[in-house]
Amino acid sequence: MTVRPGKTALAIDAIINQRDSGIKCIYVAIGQKASTISNVVRKLEEHGALANTIVVVATASESAALQYLAPYAGCAMGEYFRDRGGRCADHLR
């Protein structure tokens, strides 16, 4: 059996690898446990990638409406940077 990285690990690695590129990264966490999100934020901070990252969170304990709106909020933030000539990458999880 081969070990495959999860979606979260793949997104975090992509954000970490772009930390020096000037690209703003937006990580949208939907329906995850607060402890999982805390681990993600800590890993980004340890690797110096949090300075260029916006983290949008709607945990599993949040209302369905908030979880529904979270990806739209993340995309709107990406569009803000795009419209001002910046570069941005959205990572939805």
Helices and strands as residue ranges (DSSP letters): H 7-17, E 24-30, H 34-46, G 50-52, E 53-58, H 64-83, E 88-92
